């Protein structure tokens, strides 16, 4: 592994708190490397810097409990993880199941920024714009749409439909998908 990223550390702490011996806190990077097998080749100095920065930024907390130290992610840290996920979201499905997903929305003007961010993300993940508030995907995208709508606080204004056929323009839309997939 060698190089470790802040997101990797946050994800580990989000998955479940880490418990180490209280005496090991001064040498926290060493204790973490020992406790987490996938980090055995990690640069301990980098890991130490990341953990100290996360603690200083209140993304993680260290709590003493029964002679042991518990490292947990804070609400602020969970928020940062969501930001990472939002920035890097991609459609997981790579194979078509023969259905089309229509994403239809009517987001009020007082949520214009959220609406614009939603449109931009839909395009980034490979959805095709049919109209200003109607997008289509040839791939399963429910989890991604659920995440985006919850993150942007627009769930009440977005409908996801799964349909078998688009009567007009299906070939043109599918050609756009082929072109999009070729750019990946």
CNS distance restraints for C-alpha pairs under 8 A (distance, minus, plus):
assign (resid   1 and name CA) (resid  38 and name CA) 7.74 0.50 0.50
assign (resid   1 and name CA) (resid  39 and name CA) 7.11 0.50 0.50
assign (resid   1 and name CA) (resid  41 and name CA) 5.82 0.50 0.50
assign (resid   1 and name CA) (resid  42 and name CA) 6.19 0.50 0.50
assign (resid   2 and name CA) (resid  41 and name CA) 5.23 0.50 0.50
assign (resid   2 and name CA) (resid  42 and name CA) 4.38 0.50 0.50
assign (resid   2 and name CA) (resid  43 and name CA) 5.87 0.50 0.50
assign (resid   3 and name CA) (resid  42 and name CA) 6.03 0.50 0.50
assign (resid   3 and name CA) (resid  43 and name CA) 6.53 0.50 0.50
assign (resid   3 and name CA) (resid  46 and name CA) 7.87 0.50 0.50
assign (resid   4 and name CA) (resid   8 and name CA) 6.81 0.50 0.50
assign (resid   4 and name CA) (resid   9 and name CA) 7.78 0.50 0.50
assign (resid   4 and name CA) (resid  42 and name CA) 6.44 0.50 0.50
assign (resid   4 and name CA) (resid  43 and name CA) 7.50 0.50 0.50
assign (resid   4 and name CA) (resid  46 and name CA) 7.19 0.50 0.50
assign (resid   4 and name CA) (resid  47 and name CA) 6.87 0.50 0.50
assign (resid   5 and name CA) (resid   9 and name CA) 6.76 0.50 0.50
assign (resid   6 and name CA) (resid  10 and name CA) 6.27 0.50 0.50
assign (resid   6 and name CA) (resid  50 and name CA) 6.16 0.50 0.50
assign (resid   7 and name CA) (resid  11 and name CA) 6.00 0.50 0.50
assign (resid   7 and name CA) (resid  81 and name CA) 7.15 0.50 0.50
assign (resid   7 and name CA) (resid  84 and name CA) 7.56 0.50 0.50
assign (resid   8 and name CA) (resid  12 and name CA) 6.25 0.50 0.50
assign (resid   9 and name CA) (resid  13 and name CA) 6.40 0.50 0.50
assign (resid   9 and name CA) (resid  50 and name CA) 7.85 0.50 0.50
assign (resid   9 and name CA) (resid  51 and name CA) 7.73 0.50 0.50
assign (resid  10 and name CA) (resid  14 and name CA) 6.02 0.50 0.50
assign (resid  10 and name CA) (resid  60 and name CA) 8.00 0.50 0.50
assign (resid  10 and name CA) (resid  73 and name CA) 6.94 0.50 0.50
assign (resid  10 and name CA) (resid  77 and name CA) 7.05 0.50 0.50
assign (resid  10 and name CA) (resid  81 and name CA) 7.05 0.50 0.50
assign (resid  11 and name CA) (resid  15 and name CA) 6.16 0.50 0.50
assign (resid  11 and name CA) (resid  81 and name CA) 7.32 0.50 0.50
assign (resid  12 and name CA) (resid  16 and name CA) 6.90 0.50 0.50
assign (resid  13 and name CA) (resid  17 and name CA) 5.36 0.50 0.50
assign (resid  13 and name CA) (resid  18 and name CA) 6.68 0.50 0.50
assign (resid  13 and name CA) (resid  60 and name CA) 7.82 0.50 0.50
assign (resid  13 and name CA) (resid  71 and name CA) 7.06 0.50 0.50
assign (resid  13 and name CA) (resid  72 and name CA) 5.64 0.50 0.50
assign (resid  13 and name CA) (resid  73 and name CA) 5.43 0.50 0.50
assign (resid  14 and name CA) (resid  72 and name CA) 7.14 0.50 0.50
assign (resid  14 and name CA) (resid  73 and name CA) 5.55 0.50 0.50
assign (resid  14 and name CA) (resid  78 and name CA) 7.13 0.50 0.50
assign (resid  16 and name CA) (resid  72 and name CA) 7.21 0.50 0.50
assign (resid  17 and name CA) (resid  70 and name CA) 6.33 0.50 0.50
assign (resid  17 and name CA) (resid  71 and name CA) 5.38 0.50 0.50
assign (resid  17 and name CA) (resid  72 and name CA) 4.65 0.50 0.50
assign (resid  17 and name CA) (resid  73 and name CA) 7.31 0.50 0.50
assign (resid  18 and name CA) (resid  70 and name CA) 5.68 0.50 0.50
assign (resid  18 and name CA) (resid  71 and name CA) 5.13 0.50 0.50
assign (resid  18 and name CA) (resid  72 and name CA) 6.82 0.50 0.50
assign (resid  19 and name CA) (resid  68 and name CA) 6.53 0.50 0.50
assign (resid  19 and name CA) (resid  69 and name CA) 5.57 0.50 0.50
assign (resid  19 and name CA) (resid  70 and name CA) 4.54 0.50 0.50
assign (resid  19 and name CA) (resid  71 and name CA) 6.37 0.50 0.50
assign (resid  20 and name CA) (resid  24 and name CA) 6.86 0.50 0.50
assign (resid  20 and name CA) (resid  25 and name CA) 7.81 0.50 0.50
assign (resid  20 and name CA) (resid  31 and name CA) 6.90 0.50 0.50
assign (resid  20 and name CA) (resid  32 and name CA) 7.78 0.50 0.50
assign (resid  20 and name CA) (resid  35 and name CA) 7.75 0.50 0.50
assign (resid  20 and name CA) (resid  68 and name CA) 5.74 0.50 0.50
assign (resid  20 and name CA) (resid  69 and name CA) 5.32 0.50 0.50
assign (resid  20 and name CA) (resid  70 and name CA) 6.66 0.50 0.50
assign (resid  21 and name CA) (resid  25 and name CA) 7.34 0.50 0.50
assign (resid  21 and name CA) (resid  67 and name CA) 6.75 0.50 0.50
assign (resid  21 and name CA) (resid  68 and name CA) 4.54 0.50 0.50
assign (resid  21 and name CA) (resid  69 and name CA) 5.94 0.50 0.50
assign (resid  22 and name CA) (resid  64 and name CA) 7.07 0.50 0.50
assign (resid  22 and name CA) (resid  67 and name CA) 5.60 0.50 0.50
assign (resid  22 and name CA) (resid  68 and name CA) 4.44 0.50 0.50
assign (resid  22 and name CA) (resid  69 and name CA) 5.02 0.50 0.50
assign (resid  23 and name CA) (resid  68 and name CA) 7.94 0.50 0.50
assign (resid  24 and name CA) (resid  28 and name CA) 5.91 0.50 0.50
assign (resid  24 and name CA) (resid  31 and name CA) 6.16 0.50 0.50
assign (resid  25 and name CA) (resid  31 and name CA) 7.71 0.50 0.50
assign (resid  25 and name CA) (resid  69 and name CA) 7.38 0.50 0.50
assign (resid  27 and name CA) (resid  31 and name CA) 6.37 0.50 0.50
assign (resid  28 and name CA) (resid  32 and name CA) 6.05 0.50 0.50
assign (resid  28 and name CA) (resid  48 and name CA) 6.91 0.50 0.50
assign (resid  29 and name CA) (resid  33 and name CA) 6.10 0.50 0.50
assign (resid  29 and name CA) (resid  44 and name CA) 5.47 0.50 0.50
assign (resid  29 and name CA) (resid  45 and name CA) 7.33 0.50 0.50
assign (resid  29 and name CA) (resid  47 and name CA) 5.86 0.50 0.50
assign (resid  29 and name CA) (resid  48 and name CA) 4.97 0.50 0.50
assign (resid  29 and name CA) (resid  51 and name CA) 7.93 0.50 0.50
assign (resid  30 and name CA) (resid  34 and name CA) 6.19 0.50 0.50
assign (resid  30 and name CA) (resid  44 and name CA) 6.57 0.50 0.50
assign (resid  31 and name CA) (resid  35 and name CA) 6.08 0.50 0.50
assign (resid  32 and name CA) (resid  36 and name CA) 5.92 0.50 0.50
assign (resid  32 and name CA) (resid  39 and name CA) 7.91 0.50 0.50
assign (resid  33 and name CA) (resid  37 and name CA) 6.84 0.50 0.50
assign (resid  33 and name CA) (resid  39 and name CA) 5.29 0.50 0.50
assign (resid  33 and name CA) (resid  40 and name CA) 5.38 0.50 0.50
assign (resid  33 and name CA) (resid  42 and name CA) 7.26 0.50 0.50
assign (resid  33 and name CA) (resid  44 and name CA) 7.44 0.50 0.50
assign (resid  34 and name CA) (resid  39 and name CA) 7.92 0.50 0.50
assign (resid  34 and name CA) (resid  40 and name CA) 6.83 0.50 0.50
assign (resid  36 and name CA) (resid  40 and name CA) 7.09 0.50 0.50
assign (resid  42 and name CA) (resid  46 and name CA) 7.93 0.50 0.50
assign (resid  42 and name CA) (resid  47 and name CA) 7.29 0.50 0.50
assign (resid  43 and name CA) (resid  47 and name CA) 6.38 0.50 0.50
assign (resid  44 and name CA) (resid  48 and name CA) 6.01 0.50 0.50
assign (resid  45 and name CA) (resid  49 and name CA) 6.22 0.50 0.50
assign (resid  46 and name CA) (resid  50 and name CA) 6.19 0.50 0.50
assign (resid  47 and name CA) (resid  51 and name CA) 6.13 0.50 0.50
assign (resid  48 and name CA) (resid  52 and name CA) 6.08 0.50 0.50
assign (resid  49 and name CA) (resid  53 and name CA) 6.02 0.50 0.50
assign (resid  50 and name CA) (resid  54 and name CA) 6.04 0.50 0.50
assign (resid  51 and name CA) (resid  55 and name CA) 6.13 0.50 0.50
assign (resid  52 and name CA) (resid  56 and name CA) 6.06 0.50 0.50
assign (resid  53 and name CA) (resid  57 and name CA) 6.01 0.50 0.50
assign (resid  54 and name CA) (resid  58 and name CA) 6.06 0.50 0.50
assign (resid  54 and name CA) (resid  59 and name CA) 4.98 0.50 0.50
assign (resid  54 and name CA) (resid  60 and name CA) 5.79 0.50 0.50
assign (resid  55 and name CA) (resid  59 and name CA) 5.81 0.50 0.50
assign (resid  55 and name CA) (resid  60 and name CA) 5.07 0.50 0.50
assign (resid  55 and name CA) (resid  61 and name CA) 6.03 0.50 0.50
assign (resid  55 and name CA) (resid  62 and name CA) 7.78 0.50 0.50
assign (resid  58 and name CA) (resid  74 and name CA) 6.97 0.50 0.50
assign (resid  58 and name CA) (resid  76 and name CA) 6.86 0.50 0.50
assign (resid  58 and name CA) (resid  77 and name CA) 7.29 0.50 0.50
assign (resid  59 and name CA) (resid  73 and name CA) 6.00 0.50 0.50
assign (resid  59 and name CA) (resid  74 and name CA) 5.33 0.50 0.50
assign (resid  59 and name CA) (resid  75 and name CA) 7.38 0.50 0.50
assign (resid  59 and name CA) (resid  76 and name CA) 5.39 0.50 0.50
assign (resid  59 and name CA) (resid  77 and name CA) 3.95 0.50 0.50
assign (resid  59 and name CA) (resid  78 and name CA) 7.65 0.50 0.50
assign (resid  59 and name CA) (resid  80 and name CA) 7.95 0.50 0.50
assign (resid  60 and name CA) (resid  71 and name CA) 6.74 0.50 0.50
assign (resid  60 and name CA) (resid  72 and name CA) 5.46 0.50 0.50
assign (resid  60 and name CA) (resid  73 and name CA) 4.28 0.50 0.50
assign (resid  60 and name CA) (resid  74 and name CA) 5.16 0.50 0.50
assign (resid  60 and name CA) (resid  77 and name CA) 6.36 0.50 0.50
assign (resid  61 and name CA) (resid  70 and name CA) 7.96 0.50 0.50
assign (resid  61 and name CA) (resid  71 and name CA) 5.68 0.50 0.50
assign (resid  61 and name CA) (resid  72 and name CA) 5.39 0.50 0.50
assign (resid  61 and name CA) (resid  73 and name CA) 6.35 0.50 0.50
assign (resid  61 and name CA) (resid  74 and name CA) 6.51 0.50 0.50
assign (resid  62 and name CA) (resid  69 and name CA) 6.36 0.50 0.50
assign (resid  62 and name CA) (resid  70 and name CA) 5.62 0.50 0.50
assign (resid  62 and name CA) (resid  71 and name CA) 4.66 0.50 0.50
assign (resid  62 and name CA) (resid  72 and name CA) 6.67 0.50 0.50
assign (resid  63 and name CA) (resid  69 and name CA) 5.49 0.50 0.50
assign (resid  63 and name CA) (resid  70 and name CA) 5.12 0.50 0.50
assign (resid  63 and name CA) (resid  71 and name CA) 6.58 0.50 0.50
assign (resid  64 and name CA) (resid  68 and name CA) 5.77 0.50 0.50
assign (resid  64 and name CA) (resid  69 and name CA) 4.61 0.50 0.50
assign (resid  64 and name CA) (resid  70 and name CA) 6.33 0.50 0.50
assign (resid  65 and name CA) (resid  69 and name CA) 6.02 0.50 0.50
assign (resid  65 and name CA) (resid  70 and name CA) 6.92 0.50 0.50
assign (resid  73 and name CA) (resid  77 and name CA) 5.61 0.50 0.50
assign (resid  73 and name CA) (resid  78 and name CA) 6.67 0.50 0.50
assign (resid  74 and name CA) (resid  78 and name CA) 6.26 0.50 0.50
assign (resid  75 and name CA) (resid  79 and name CA) 6.21 0.50 0.50
assign (resid  76 and name CA) (resid  80 and name CA) 6.39 0.50 0.50
assign (resid  77 and name CA) (resid  81 and name CA) 6.32 0.50 0.50
assign (resid  78 and name CA) (resid  82 and name CA) 6.40 0.50 0.50
assign (resid  79 and name CA) (resid  83 and name CA) 6.42 0.50 0.50
assign (resid  80 and name CA) (resid  84 and name CA) 6.35 0.50 0.50
assign (resid  81 and name CA) (resid  85 and name CA) 6.19 0.50 0.50
assign (resid  82 and name CA) (resid  86 and name CA) 5.96 0.50 0.50
assign (resid  82 and name CA) (resid 151 and name CA) 7.65 0.50 0.50
assign (resid  83 and name CA) (resid  87 and name CA) 6.13 0.50 0.50
assign (resid  84 and name CA) (resid  88 and name CA) 6.17 0.50 0.50
assign (resid  85 and name CA) (resid  89 and name CA) 5.56 0.50 0.50
assign (resid  86 and name CA) (resid 148 and name CA) 7.17 0.50 0.50
assign (resid  86 and name CA) (resid 151 and name CA) 7.77 0.50 0.50
assign (resid  89 and name CA) (resid 125 and name CA) 7.18 0.50 0.50
assign (resid  89 and name CA) (resid 144 and name CA) 7.40 0.50 0.50
assign (resid  90 and name CA) (resid 124 and name CA) 7.98 0.50 0.50
assign (resid  90 and name CA) (resid 125 and name CA) 5.29 0.50 0.50
assign (resid  90 and name CA) (resid 144 and name CA) 7.61 0.50 0.50
assign (resid  91 and name CA) (resid 125 and name CA) 5.99 0.50 0.50
assign (resid  91 and name CA) (resid 126 and name CA) 7.81 0.50 0.50
assign (resid  91 and name CA) (resid 139 and name CA) 7.84 0.50 0.50
assign (resid  91 and name CA) (resid 140 and name CA) 7.87 0.50 0.50
assign (resid  91 and name CA) (resid 141 and name CA) 6.38 0.50 0.50
assign (resid  91 and name CA) (resid 144 and name CA) 6.73 0.50 0.50
assign (resid  92 and name CA) (resid 141 and name CA) 7.80 0.50 0.50
assign (resid  93 and name CA) (resid 139 and name CA) 6.00 0.50 0.50
assign (resid  93 and name CA) (resid 140 and name CA) 5.95 0.50 0.50
assign (resid  93 and name CA) (resid 141 and name CA) 7.40 0.50 0.50
assign (resid  94 and name CA) (resid 139 and name CA) 7.02 0.50 0.50
assign (resid  95 and name CA) (resid 139 and name CA) 6.88 0.50 0.50
assign (resid  96 and name CA) (resid 138 and name CA) 6.31 0.50 0.50
assign (resid  96 and name CA) (resid 139 and name CA) 5.46 0.50 0.50
assign (resid  96 and name CA) (resid 140 and name CA) 7.70 0.50 0.50
assign (resid  97 and name CA) (resid 139 and name CA) 7.16 0.50 0.50
assign (resid  97 and name CA) (resid 140 and name CA) 7.86 0.50 0.50
assign (resid  98 and name CA) (resid 138 and name CA) 7.63 0.50 0.50
assign (resid  98 and name CA) (resid 164 and name CA) 6.83 0.50 0.50
assign (resid  99 and name CA) (resid 138 and name CA) 6.59 0.50 0.50
assign (resid  99 and name CA) (resid 139 and name CA) 7.54 0.50 0.50
assign (resid  99 and name CA) (resid 162 and name CA) 6.48 0.50 0.50
assign (resid  99 and name CA) (resid 163 and name CA) 5.62 0.50 0.50
assign (resid  99 and name CA) (resid 164 and name CA) 4.73 0.50 0.50
assign (resid  99 and name CA) (resid 165 and name CA) 6.93 0.50 0.50
assign (resid 100 and name CA) (resid 136 and name CA) 6.75 0.50 0.50
assign (resid 100 and name CA) (resid 137 and name CA) 5.86 0.50 0.50
assign (resid 100 and name CA) (resid 138 and name CA) 4.89 0.50 0.50
assign (resid 100 and name CA) (resid 139 and name CA) 6.91 0.50 0.50
assign (resid 100 and name CA) (resid 162 and name CA) 5.74 0.50 0.50
assign (resid 100 and name CA) (resid 163 and name CA) 5.25 0.50 0.50
assign (resid 100 and name CA) (resid 164 and name CA) 6.16 0.50 0.50
assign (resid 100 and name CA) (resid 165 and name CA) 6.88 0.50 0.50
assign (resid 100 and name CA) (resid 166 and name CA) 7.72 0.50 0.50
assign (resid 101 and name CA) (resid 136 and name CA) 5.48 0.50 0.50
assign (resid 101 and name CA) (resid 137 and name CA) 5.03 0.50 0.50
assign (resid 101 and name CA) (resid 138 and name CA) 6.33 0.50 0.50
assign (resid 101 and name CA) (resid 139 and name CA) 7.07 0.50 0.50
assign (resid 101 and name CA) (resid 140 and name CA) 7.03 0.50 0.50
assign (resid 101 and name CA) (resid 141 and name CA) 7.49 0.50 0.50
assign (resid 101 and name CA) (resid 160 and name CA) 6.64 0.50 0.50
assign (resid 101 and name CA) (resid 161 and name CA) 5.49 0.50 0.50
assign (resid 101 and name CA) (resid 162 and name CA) 4.63 0.50 0.50
assign (resid 101 and name CA) (resid 163 and name CA) 6.34 0.50 0.50
assign (resid 102 and name CA) (resid 134 and name CA) 6.82 0.50 0.50
assign (resid 102 and name CA) (resid 135 and name CA) 5.78 0.50 0.50
assign (resid 102 and name CA) (resid 136 and name CA) 4.56 0.50 0.50
assign (resid 102 and name CA) (resid 137 and name CA) 6.60 0.50 0.50
assign (resid 102 and name CA) (resid 159 and name CA) 8.00 0.50 0.50
assign (resid 102 and name CA) (resid 160 and name CA) 5.69 0.50 0.50
assign (resid 102 and name CA) (resid 161 and name CA) 4.98 0.50 0.50
assign (resid 102 and name CA) (resid 162 and name CA) 6.43 0.50 0.50
assign (resid 102 and name CA) (resid 163 and name CA) 7.56 0.50 0.50
assign (resid 103 and name CA) (resid 133 and name CA) 7.90 0.50 0.50
assign (resid 103 and name CA) (resid 134 and name CA) 5.64 0.50 0.50
assign (resid 103 and name CA) (resid 135 and name CA) 5.05 0.50 0.50
assign (resid 103 and name CA) (resid 136 and name CA) 6.03 0.50 0.50
assign (resid 103 and name CA) (resid 137 and name CA) 8.00 0.50 0.50
assign (resid 103 and name CA) (resid 158 and name CA) 7.00 0.50 0.50
assign (resid 103 and name CA) (resid 159 and name CA) 5.87 0.50 0.50
assign (resid 103 and name CA) (resid 160 and name CA) 4.71 0.50 0.50
assign (resid 103 and name CA) (resid 161 and name CA) 6.50 0.50 0.50
assign (resid 104 and name CA) (resid 133 and name CA) 5.78 0.50 0.50
assign (resid 104 and name CA) (resid 134 and name CA) 4.61 0.50 0.50
assign (resid 104 and name CA) (resid 135 and name CA) 6.60 0.50 0.50
assign (resid 104 and name CA) (resid 158 and name CA) 5.83 0.50 0.50
assign (resid 104 and name CA) (resid 159 and name CA) 5.19 0.50 0.50
assign (resid 104 and name CA) (resid 160 and name CA) 6.39 0.50 0.50
assign (resid 104 and name CA) (resid 161 and name CA) 7.90 0.50 0.50
assign (resid 105 and name CA) (resid 133 and name CA) 5.32 0.50 0.50
assign (resid 105 and name CA) (resid 134 and name CA) 6.65 0.50 0.50
assign (resid 105 and name CA) (resid 157 and name CA) 5.56 0.50 0.50
assign (resid 105 and name CA) (resid 158 and name CA) 4.35 0.50 0.50
assign (resid 105 and name CA) (resid 159 and name CA) 6.13 0.50 0.50
assign (resid 106 and name CA) (resid 133 and name CA) 6.62 0.50 0.50
assign (resid 106 and name CA) (resid 157 and name CA) 5.51 0.50 0.50
assign (resid 106 and name CA) (resid 158 and name CA) 6.76 0.50 0.50
assign (resid 107 and name CA) (resid 111 and name CA) 6.58 0.50 0.50
assign (resid 107 and name CA) (resid 112 and name CA) 7.41 0.50 0.50
assign (resid 107 and name CA) (resid 115 and name CA) 6.17 0.50 0.50
assign (resid 107 and name CA) (resid 154 and name CA) 7.05 0.50 0.50
assign (resid 107 and name CA) (resid 157 and name CA) 5.38 0.50 0.50
assign (resid 107 and name CA) (resid 158 and name CA) 7.53 0.50 0.50
assign (resid 108 and name CA) (resid 112 and name CA) 6.87 0.50 0.50
assign (resid 111 and name CA) (resid 115 and name CA) 6.16 0.50 0.50
assign (resid 112 and name CA) (resid 116 and name CA) 6.09 0.50 0.50
assign (resid 113 and name CA) (resid 117 and name CA) 6.13 0.50 0.50
assign (resid 114 and name CA) (resid 118 and name CA) 6.04 0.50 0.50
assign (resid 114 and name CA) (resid 152 and name CA) 5.74 0.50 0.50
assign (resid 114 and name CA) (resid 153 and name CA) 7.77 0.50 0.50
assign (resid 114 and name CA) (resid 154 and name CA) 7.44 0.50 0.50
assign (resid 115 and name CA) (resid 119 and name CA) 6.24 0.50 0.50
assign (resid 115 and name CA) (resid 154 and name CA) 7.96 0.50 0.50
assign (resid 116 and name CA) (resid 120 and name CA) 6.19 0.50 0.50
assign (resid 117 and name CA) (resid 121 and name CA) 6.14 0.50 0.50
assign (resid 118 and name CA) (resid 122 and name CA) 6.12 0.50 0.50
assign (resid 118 and name CA) (resid 148 and name CA) 7.10 0.50 0.50
assign (resid 118 and name CA) (resid 149 and name CA) 7.70 0.50 0.50
assign (resid 118 and name CA) (resid 152 and name CA) 7.52 0.50 0.50
assign (resid 119 and name CA) (resid 123 and name CA) 6.40 0.50 0.50
assign (resid 120 and name CA) (resid 124 and name CA) 6.23 0.50 0.50
assign (resid 121 and name CA) (resid 125 and name CA) 6.14 0.50 0.50
assign (resid 122 and name CA) (resid 126 and name CA) 6.47 0.50 0.50
assign (resid 122 and name CA) (resid 127 and name CA) 5.31 0.50 0.50
assign (resid 122 and name CA) (resid 128 and name CA) 7.84 0.50 0.50
assign (resid 122 and name CA) (resid 135 and name CA) 7.61 0.50 0.50
assign (resid 123 and name CA) (resid 127 and name CA) 5.13 0.50 0.50
assign (resid 123 and name CA) (resid 128 and name CA) 6.53 0.50 0.50
assign (resid 123 and name CA) (resid 129 and name CA) 7.42 0.50 0.50
assign (resid 126 and name CA) (resid 137 and name CA) 7.29 0.50 0.50
assign (resid 126 and name CA) (resid 177 and name CA) 7.55 0.50 0.50
assign (resid 126 and name CA) (resid 180 and name CA) 6.84 0.50 0.50
assign (resid 127 and name CA) (resid 135 and name CA) 6.08 0.50 0.50
assign (resid 127 and name CA) (resid 136 and name CA) 5.51 0.50 0.50
assign (resid 127 and name CA) (resid 137 and name CA) 4.92 0.50 0.50
assign (resid 127 and name CA) (resid 138 and name CA) 7.98 0.50 0.50
assign (resid 128 and name CA) (resid 135 and name CA) 5.40 0.50 0.50
assign (resid 128 and name CA) (resid 136 and name CA) 5.21 0.50 0.50
assign (resid 128 and name CA) (resid 137 and name CA) 6.45 0.50 0.50
assign (resid 128 and name CA) (resid 173 and name CA) 7.19 0.50 0.50
assign (resid 128 and name CA) (resid 176 and name CA) 7.55 0.50 0.50
assign (resid 128 and name CA) (resid 177 and name CA) 7.82 0.50 0.50
assign (resid 129 and name CA) (resid 133 and name CA) 7.97 0.50 0.50
assign (resid 129 and name CA) (resid 134 and name CA) 6.27 0.50 0.50
assign (resid 129 and name CA) (resid 135 and name CA) 4.44 0.50 0.50
assign (resid 129 and name CA) (resid 136 and name CA) 6.54 0.50 0.50
assign (resid 130 and name CA) (resid 134 and name CA) 5.47 0.50 0.50
assign (resid 130 and name CA) (resid 135 and name CA) 5.37 0.50 0.50
assign (resid 130 and name CA) (resid 136 and name CA) 6.95 0.50 0.50
assign (resid 131 and name CA) (resid 135 and name CA) 6.85 0.50 0.50
assign (resid 137 and name CA) (resid 141 and name CA) 7.45 0.50 0.50
assign (resid 138 and name CA) (resid 174 and name CA) 7.58 0.50 0.50
assign (resid 138 and name CA) (resid 177 and name CA) 7.64 0.50 0.50
assign (resid 141 and name CA) (resid 145 and name CA) 6.07 0.50 0.50
assign (resid 142 and name CA) (resid 146 and name CA) 5.96 0.50 0.50
assign (resid 142 and name CA) (resid 160 and name CA) 7.48 0.50 0.50
assign (resid 143 and name CA) (resid 147 and name CA) 6.10 0.50 0.50
assign (resid 144 and name CA) (resid 148 and name CA) 6.15 0.50 0.50
assign (resid 145 and name CA) (resid 149 and name CA) 6.00 0.50 0.50
assign (resid 146 and name CA) (resid 150 and name CA) 6.07 0.50 0.50
assign (resid 146 and name CA) (resid 155 and name CA) 7.45 0.50 0.50
assign (resid 147 and name CA) (resid 151 and name CA) 5.93 0.50 0.50
assign (resid 148 and name CA) (resid 152 and name CA) 6.00 0.50 0.50
assign (resid 149 and name CA) (resid 153 and name CA) 5.73 0.50 0.50
assign (resid 149 and name CA) (resid 154 and name CA) 4.98 0.50 0.50
assign (resid 149 and name CA) (resid 155 and name CA) 4.72 0.50 0.50
assign (resid 149 and name CA) (resid 158 and name CA) 7.36 0.50 0.50
assign (resid 150 and name CA) (resid 154 and name CA) 6.37 0.50 0.50
assign (resid 150 and name CA) (resid 155 and name CA) 5.70 0.50 0.50
assign (resid 154 and name CA) (resid 158 and name CA) 6.82 0.50 0.50
assign (resid 165 and name CA) (resid 170 and name CA) 7.71 0.50 0.50
assign (resid 166 and name CA) (resid 170 and name CA) 5.47 0.50 0.50
assign (resid 169 and name CA) (resid 173 and name CA) 6.22 0.50 0.50
assign (resid 170 and name CA) (resid 174 and name CA) 6.06 0.50 0.50
assign (resid 171 and name CA) (resid 175 and name CA) 6.09 0.50 0.50
assign (resid 172 and name CA) (resid 176 and name CA) 6.46 0.50 0.50
assign (resid 173 and name CA) (resid 177 and name CA) 6.55 0.50 0.50
assign (resid 174 and name CA) (resid 178 and name CA) 6.36 0.50 0.50
assign (resid 175 and name CA) (resid 179 and name CA) 6.25 0.50 0.50
assign (resid 176 and name CA) (resid 180 and name CA) 6.07 0.50 0.50
assign (resid 177 and name CA) (resid 181 and name CA) 6.01 0.50 0.50
assign (resid 178 and name CA) (resid 182 and name CA) 6.17 0.50 0.50
assign (resid 179 and name CA) (resid 183 and name CA) 6.71 0.50 0.50
assign (resid 180 and name CA) (resid 184 and name CA) 7.04 0.50 0.50
